[in-house]
């Protein structure tokens, strides 16, 4: 087994498979100079100051000083130039569009709702309109906690749980502004979500995010499985909690009247996430997830890639796959929005990678982005959505979200994702109720260290045990099993409620 990964013959760097000692042989005849940490880059040839440095046969940055063959390549000698961040890229709209994959048919055991939507889980959710009602919402859900009050749900085996989905906003905002529109859209997406068999919405009463206005704008109607009320009209905290418990209790017998049945994989909608990326992410977990996505798309399902801040510098690989110029241009427009958004907030698009990413071998946002887009597989890009918009197109699509994973996944679930796949090279403690979240490690050492949290070890690719395609099949099979009710590691730990984080836009007033 080679000591390094050479991802493309024209690359200037290779990736250490494990820690390299000085004098280790490299492709092209050079030898490593000193220790090279696992997942980090080593130069294959001499590079002059200012020379573009290639990985994946794409520019990931520029040498900030002369780099000798065999030298460790990282933040001390590699960076981005201002003109590279603002460069006009060749988006080549639709250049790589290819015929749709041959249709295939796989099935899972799903829950069919009366309107035909298919769920992978069956929760009752208590939503707060505003942070002021969060404590009450949590108290209502806690009454039905399997951990603290297990007898409460014993008569209802088909209900996966009662969850509180609270947040930190809902007031101090423009009543007609973009921030409130995004919050309304997010809450509506959850209220309609197939994985929720019942929804109770709890308000304070005087907040900007008024329940009645939200219902009207979201085209939602109260009924036995969608109830709303507020604290100020219910006699205060204690009485509101008691009333809320009674409302949920009334929903439980109805929500329990479901069964799993064979459903087409076309009903699976996967939100794609990566957090704590490392130098292996673009070699193992992300392309393996991409191979699973290609299979899902062939079976009629949907995969949602997101996060313009973490595809920045690689968006041209997606515009080339856009089914038409309009889809490609919409993605570029979101990139331009983010450039302006970061600028007016005193930031830059290259604020990534994070400290953990850098410790794992990633140096620039371009390098991180090129690995991140691999999650999206190879099929055509069929649509681009704004945050929390309903995803109606089948196949591979894109949603505009921040790079912060809880915020990003919240938007994806609001859009209809009923599963999440989360790759990590540094470690993850994450879940996403009501959508189960599968976590994939990029390397075997992480899988062994954090076995309590990781569902699939993609380090088998690094170790030479499985190919990307073989592991793609493993991930796809696990997607079907998870959609059929098999619990994920994060579900066993009770993750998912605290990770509901709607995107806060606009001024706090």
C-alpha positions in Angstrom: 0.0 0.0 0.0 1.3 3.4 -1.0 2.2 5.8 1.9 0.4 8.7 0.1 -2.7 9.4 -2.0 -2.0 11.0 -5.4 -5.5 12.1 -6.5 -4.6 13.3 -10.0 -1.4 12.9 -12.1 -1.1 16.7 -12.4 -1.4 17.4 -8.7 1.4 19.3 -7.0 0.7 17.6 -3.6 -0.1 14.1 -2.3 -1.9 13.3 0.9 -0.3 11.3 3.7 -2.1 8.0 4.2 -0.5 7.8 7.7 2.2 9.8 9.4 5.2 10.1 7.1 8.8 10.0 8.5 11.5 11.9 6.9 12.9 10.1 3.8 9.6 8.4 2.8 9.5 7.8 -0.9 7.0 9.9 -2.9 5.5 9.6 -6.4 7.8 11.2 -8.9 11.0 10.3 -7.0 11.1 12.9 -4.2 11.4 12.0 -0.5 9.5 13.6 2.4 11.4 16.2 4.5 10.6 15.7 8.2 7.3 14.5 9.7 4.1 14.8 7.7 1.0 14.3 9.8 -1.7 11.9 8.5 -4.2 13.6 6.1 -1.8 16.4 5.4 -0.2 17.5 2.2 3.4 16.9 1.0 4.9 18.6 -2.1 5.8 16.4 -5.0 7.9 19.0 -6.8 9.6 22.3 -6.1 7.1 25.2 -6.1 8.2 28.8 -6.5 6.6 31.6 -4.4 3.3 32.6 -6.0 2.9 29.3 -7.9 -0.6 27.8 -7.9 -0.8 24.6 -6.0 -3.1 21.9 -7.3 -5.1 19.1 -5.6 -7.9 17.2 -7.3 -6.3 18.8 -10.4 -7.8 22.1 -9.1 -6.1 25.1 -7.6 -6.4 25.1 -3.8 -4.1 28.1 -3.1 -0.8 29.7 -3.9 2.7 29.1 -2.4 3.4 32.0 0.0 7.1 31.2 -0.1 9.3 28.8 -2.0 8.3 25.1 -1.3 10.8 22.3 -1.8 9.8 18.8 -3.0 9.0 16.6 0.0 8.1 19.6 2.2 5.0 19.7 4.4 2.4 22.0 2.7 0.1 23.8 5.0 -0.8 27.2 6.5 2.9 28.2 6.8 3.5 28.1 3.1 0.1 28.0 1.3 -2.7 30.6 1.2 -5.1 32.5 -1.0 -4.8 35.8 -2.8 -7.5 38.4 -2.8 -7.7 38.3 -6.5 -8.4 34.5 -6.4 -11.3 35.1 -4.1 -12.9 37.6 -6.4 -11.9 36.0 -9.6 -14.3 35.5 -12.5 -14.6 31.7 -12.8 -15.5 29.8 -15.9 -18.9 28.4 -14.8 -19.4 26.5 -18.1 -23.1 26.1 -17.4 -24.4 22.6 -18.3 -21.1 21.5 -19.8 -21.1 18.3 -17.9 -24.8 17.4 -18.1 -25.3 13.8 -18.8 -28.2 11.4 -19.4 -30.2 10.6 -16.3 -29.2 7.3 -14.7 -31.1 4.1 -15.6 -34.1 3.9 -13.3 -33.8 1.4 -10.5 -36.3 0.4 -7.8 -35.4 -0.2 -4.2 -37.8 -0.2 -1.2 -37.9 0.6 2.5 -40.4 0.3 5.2 -41.9 3.7 5.5 -45.0 5.4 7.0 -47.5 6.6 4.4 -49.4 9.7 5.5 -53.1 10.2 4.3 -51.9 12.8 1.7 -49.4 10.4 0.2 -46.2 11.8 1.8 -43.9 9.1 3.3 -42.2 9.4 6.7 -39.1 7.7 8.1 -40.1 8.5 11.7 -43.3 9.4 13.6 -42.8 12.1 16.2 -45.1 14.6 17.9 -43.3 18.0 18.0 -43.9 21.0 20.3 -42.8 24.1 18.4 -42.1 27.5 20.0 -43.0 30.7 18.1 -40.5 32.7 20.1 -37.7 32.1 22.6 -40.1 33.3 25.4 -42.2 30.1 25.1 -39.2 27.7 24.8 -39.2 26.7 28.5 -42.9 25.9 28.4 -42.4 23.9 25.2 -39.6 21.9 26.7 -41.6 21.2 29.9 -44.5 19.8 27.8 -42.2 17.5 25.8 -40.3 16.5 29.0 -43.5 15.1 30.4 -43.4 12.4 27.7 -39.6 11.8 27.8 -38.8 8.1 27.5 -35.8 8.7 29.7 -37.5 10.5 32.6 -41.2 9.3 32.3 -41.1 6.1 30.2 -44.6 5.0 31.1 -46.1 8.1 29.3 -45.5 6.7 25.8 -45.8 2.9 26.6 -49.3 2.7 25.2 -48.2 4.3 21.9 -45.4 2.1 20.5 -45.6 3.6 17.0 -44.8 7.1 18.2 -41.1 7.7 18.2 -41.2 10.4 20.8 -42.4 13.9 21.8 -39.8 16.5 21.0 -39.5 20.2 21.8 -38.1 22.3 18.9 -37.2 25.7 20.4 -35.1 28.5 19.2 -33.6 31.9 20.2 -35.6 34.3 18.1 -39.2 35.2 17.1 -39.2 38.8 18.4 -37.1 41.9 18.3 -37.3 41.7 14.5 -39.0 43.5 11.6 -42.5 42.1 11.2 -42.2 42.2 7.4 -38.5 41.6 7.1 -36.5 38.7 5.6 -35.6 37.4 9.1 -39.2 36.8 10.0 -40.0 35.4 6.6 -37.2 32.8 7.0 -38.4 31.9 10.5 -42.0 31.5 9.3 -40.9 29.4 6.4 -38.8 27.2 8.7 -41.5 26.6 11.3 -44.0 25.9 8.5 -41.7 23.3 6.9 -41.5 21.5 10.2 -45.2 21.8 10.9 -45.8 20.1 7.5 -43.0 17.6 7.8 -43.9 14.0 7.1 -42.0 12.7 10.1 -44.3 14.6 12.5 -47.6 12.9 13.3 -48.7 15.8 15.4 -47.7 19.4 16.1 -48.4 21.7 19.0 -47.3 25.3 18.6 -46.7 27.3 21.8 -46.4 31.1 21.7 -46.1 33.8 24.4 -48.8 36.1 22.9 -47.2 39.5 22.2 -44.2 38.4 20.0 -43.5 39.6 16.5 -44.0 36.1 15.2 -47.7 36.0 15.8 -49.3 32.5 15.6 -52.4 33.6 13.7 -50.4 35.6 11.1 -48.0 32.7 10.7 -50.8 30.2 10.1 -52.3 32.5 7.4 -49.1 33.2 5.6 -48.0 29.6 5.7 -51.5 28.3 4.5 -51.8 26.1 7.5 -55.1 25.2 9.3 -55.5 24.1 12.8 -57.0 20.6 13.4 -56.7 17.7 15.7 -53.0 17.1 14.9 -52.0 20.8 14.5 -52.9 22.9 17.6 -51.7 26.4 18.7 -52.1 28.4 21.8 -50.1 30.9 23.9 -49.0 31.5 27.5 -50.7 34.9 28.0 -54.1 33.5 27.1 -53.7 30.3 29.1 -53.2 31.6 32.6 -49.4 31.6 32.8 -46.7 29.0 32.9 -48.1 26.2 35.0 -51.5 26.2 33.4 -50.0 26.4 29.9 -47.8 23.4 30.6 -50.8 21.4 31.9 -52.9 22.4 28.9 -50.2 21.5 26.5 -49.7 18.1 28.0 -53.4 17.5 27.6 -53.3 18.6 24.0 -50.4 16.2 23.2 -52.2 13.4 25.1 -55.2 13.9 22.8 -52.9 13.6 19.7 -51.1 10.4 20.8 -53.9 7.8 20.0 -54.3 9.3 16.5 -50.6 9.6 15.9 -50.1 6.0 17.0 -52.4 4.6 14.3 -49.7 4.1 11.7 -47.8 1.2 10.4 -44.8 0.7 8.2 -45.2 -0.6 4.7 -43.1 -1.1 1.6 -42.4 2.2 -0.1 -40.3 3.2 -3.0 -36.9 4.8 -2.3 -38.1 7.8 -4.4 -39.6 9.0 -1.2 -36.3 9.4 0.6 -34.9 12.9 0.8 -31.4 13.1 2.3 -29.8 16.3 3.6 -26.0 16.1 3.0 -23.7 17.5 5.8 -20.1 17.4 6.7 -18.6 18.8 9.9 -15.1 18.6 11.3 -13.7 17.9 7.9 -10.1 16.8 7.5 -7.6 16.0 4.7 -9.3 12.6 4.2 -12.9 14.0 3.8 -12.5 14.4 0.0 -10.8 11.0 -0.3 -13.1 8.7 1.7 -16.4 9.7 3.3 -17.5 12.5 1.0 -17.0 10.6 -2.3 -18.4 7.5 -0.8 -21.5 9.4 0.3 -21.6 10.8 -3.3 -21.6 7.2 -4.6 -24.6 6.5 -2.4 -26.3 9.7 -3.6 -25.9 8.6 -7.2 -27.6 5.3 -6.3 -30.4 7.2 -4.5 -31.0 9.5 -7.5 -31.1 6.4 -9.8 -33.9 5.1 -7.5 -35.9 8.3 -7.8 -34.8 9.8 -4.5 -33.5 13.2 -3.6 -30.3 14.5 -2.1 -29.8 18.1 -0.9 -26.3 19.6 -0.9 -26.0 23.0 0.9 -23.7 25.6 2.3 -22.3 28.2 -0.2 -19.5 29.1 2.3 -18.3 25.6 2.1 -18.5 25.1 -1.6 -16.9 28.4 -2.3 -14.2 28.1 -5.0 -15.7 24.8 -6.2 -19.1 26.0 -7.3 -18.0 25.8 -10.9 -18.0 22.0 -10.6 -21.7 22.2 -9.8 -22.7 24.8 -12.4 -21.3 22.5 -15.0 -23.8 19.9 -13.9 -26.8 22.2 -13.9 -29.7 21.0 -16.1 -30.1 24.4 -17.6 -28.3 27.8 -17.4 -31.1 29.2 -15.2 -30.3 26.6 -12.4 -26.6 27.3 -12.8 -27.1 31.1 -12.6 -29.3 30.8 -9.5 -26.4 29.0 -7.7 -24.0 31.8 -8.8 -26.5 34.4 -7.6 -26.5 32.8 -4.1 -22.6 32.8 -4.1 -22.7 36.5 -4.9 -25.3 37.1 -2.2 -22.9 35.5 0.3 -19.9 37.5 -0.9 -22.0 40.7 -0.1 -23.4 39.3 3.1 -19.9 38.5 4.5 -18.5 41.9 3.3 -21.2 44.0 5.0 -20.7 42.0 8.2 -17.0 42.6 8.2 -16.1 39.0 7.2 -14.6 37.1 4.3 -15.6 34.0 2.4 -12.3 32.4 3.3 -13.0 32.4 7.1 -12.9 28.6 6.8 -11.3 26.1 7.4 -11.9 26.0 11.2 -9.0 25.2 13.6 -10.1 21.6 13.7 -10.1 21.4 9.9 -6.6 22.8 9.8 -5.4 20.3 12.4 -6.8 17.6 10.1 -4.8 18.8 7.1 -7.1 21.3 5.3 -5.5 24.7 4.5 -7.8 26.9 2.4 -11.5 27.2 1.8 -10.9 26.1 -1.8 -9.4 22.8 -0.6 -12.2 22.3 1.8 -14.9 23.1 -0.8 -13.4 20.8 -3.4 -13.8 17.9 -0.9 -17.2 19.0 0.2 -18.8 19.0 -3.2 -18.0 15.3 -3.5 -20.9 14.5 -1.2 -23.2 15.5 -4.1 -22.1 12.6 -6.4 -22.0 13.0 -10.1 -25.6 13.4 -11.4 -27.2 16.5 -12.8 -28.0 19.5 -10.6 -31.8 19.8 -11.0 -32.7 22.8 -8.8 -31.5 25.5 -6.4 -33.6 26.5 -3.4 -33.4 29.3 -0.8 -33.3 28.4 2.9 -36.1 26.2 4.1 -38.0 26.4 0.8 -40.0 23.2 0.1 -37.9 20.8 -2.1 -40.2 19.6 -4.8 -37.7 18.3 -7.4 -36.5 14.8 -7.3 -32.8 14.1 -7.8 -29.7 16.1 -6.8 -30.5 19.6 -5.7 -28.9 22.5 -3.8 -30.2 24.6 -0.9 -28.7 27.9 0.2 -27.8 27.6 3.9 -25.0 28.8 6.2 -22.1 26.5 6.7 -22.9 26.1 10.4 -24.2 22.5 10.4 -27.2 22.8 12.8 -28.5 25.8 11.0 -27.9 24.2 7.6 -29.6 20.9 8.5 -32.5 22.7 10.0 -33.1 24.4 6.6 -32.8 21.0 4.8 -35.3 19.3 7.2 -37.7 22.3 6.8 -37.4 21.7 3.1 -38.5 18.1 3.5 -35.3 16.1 4.2 -36.4 12.9 6.1 -32.8 11.7 6.6 -29.5 13.4 7.2 -26.0 12.0 6.3 -23.2 13.7 8.2 -19.5 13.0 7.3 -16.8 13.9 9.8 -13.0 13.6 10.1 -12.6 15.2 13.5 -15.5 13.8 15.4 -19.2 14.7 15.7 -21.8 14.8 18.4 -24.9 15.6 16.3 -28.4 14.5 15.7 -31.4 16.0 13.9 -34.9 15.2 15.2 -37.3 14.5 13.6 -34.9 13.3 10.7 -32.5 10.5 11.7 -28.9 11.4 11.2 -26.3 8.9 10.0 -22.7 9.8 10.8 -19.8 8.7 8.6 -16.2 8.9 9.7 -13.4 9.7 7.2 -10.8 7.5 9.0 -10.7 4.4 11.1 -8.9 6.0 14.0 -11.8 8.3 14.5 -14.2 5.4 14.2 -12.4 3.5 16.9 -12.1 6.6 19.2 -15.7 7.7 18.9 -17.5 4.4 18.1 -20.3 5.6 20.3 -21.3 8.2 17.8 -20.3 7.0 14.3 -22.5 4.8 12.3 -20.3 4.0 9.3 -16.5 3.8 9.0 -15.4 5.2 5.7 -11.8 4.8 6.8 -12.0 1.4 5.1 -11.2 3.3 1.9 -8.0 4.8 3.5 -7.1 1.3 4.8 -7.5 -0.2 1.3 -10.3 -2.6 2.4 -13.1 -1.2 0.3 -13.4 1.0 -2.8 -15.4 4.2 -3.0 -18.1 2.4 -5.0 -18.3 -0.5 -2.6 -18.7 1.7 0.4 -21.3 3.7 -1.5 -23.4 0.6 -1.7 -22.9 0.1 2.1 -24.1 3.6 2.8 -27.1 3.3 0.5 -28.1 0.0 2.2 -27.8 1.8 5.5 -30.0 4.6 4.3 -32.7 2.2 3.5 -32.4 0.5 6.9 -32.5 3.8 8.7 -35.5 5.0 6.7 -37.1 1.7 7.7 -36.8 2.5 11.4 -33.3 1.2 12.4 -32.1 3.7 15.0 -28.9 5.7 14.4 -26.3 6.3 17.1 -27.4 9.9 17.6 -31.0 8.7 18.2 -29.9 6.2 20.8 -28.2 9.1 22.7 -31.2 11.4 22.4 -29.7 14.0 20.1 -31.8 16.2 17.9 -33.9 18.7 19.9 -31.1 21.2 20.7 -29.9 21.0 17.1 -33.0 22.8 15.8 -31.4 26.2 14.9 -33.3 28.4 12.4 -31.1 30.8 10.5 -31.3 34.3 12.1 -31.2 37.0 9.4 -31.6 40.7 9.8 -31.1 43.2 12.6 -32.0 42.3 16.2 -34.1 45.2 17.3 
